[in-house]
Amino acid sequence: MDFKQRKDIVFLGLAGFFITNAIVAELIGGKLVQFFGIFTQSIGIILWPIIFVLTDLLNEHYGKDGVKTLTYITVVLISFTFIILTIALHMKATSFSPVSDSDFKQVFGQSQWIIVGSIIAFLFSQLLDVYVFWLFKKMTGEKHIWLRATGSTMISQLVDTFLVQYIAFVLPGYWAMNEFLENASWGYLFKLLVAIFLIPFIYLGHYLIGKYLNSPKNNTTISHT
């Protein structure tokens, strides 16, 4: 297996987990839970740390174009999910359906607001993440992976967290403005702490991908373009 085949396999694997996490986060996002008895957040927030790591690994090994292409594909697939949910919400359940129309709407009706917010926030934050990541990389070269990974996350997730929660919970009337500011601030802090915690996993993923791509049978070095 040559370098190109290995690189394609790694990209497909990363892309698969990336897209799956993004869509599942939308579907479960309507459920609010309390973290550490302090602040309330969508349960979908637990999946975004995985997306942080995947975005950074994609940036390192596939460059701007790789992340941008995957971002656009993910937006299309999230939009497709939104269309399917809309159709499902407007189809009447049978009298013997184990899930009634009201139950289905209670769960997935709220998910629609999450999806609308996420499509907008996800697109802007991912493109911003790419820009900031490569700005740091131009400054640091191949050194300080932690700096560009964490720095890009800090900025992009500020936009993502506040924008998606405003659209998902303030516009439909679930949160007042003071609740939104408090919960979004805690959510952003939570993401930052998780991003710092995940730095060793970013290095581990970078090492494993590099080792796989540069196996003894392949003398080609990794391209960071």
Secondary structure by P-SEA (a helix, b strand, c coil): ccaaaaaaaaaaaaaaaaaaaaaaaaaaccbbbbccccccccccccaaaaaaaaaaaaaacccaaaaaaaaaaaaaaaaaaaaaaaaaaaccccccccccaaaaaaaaaaaaaaaaaaaaaaaaaaaaaaaaaaaaaaaccccaaaaaaaaaaaaaaaaaaaaaaaaaccccccccaaaaaaaaaaaaaaaaaaaaaaaaaaaaaaaaaaaaaaccccccccccc
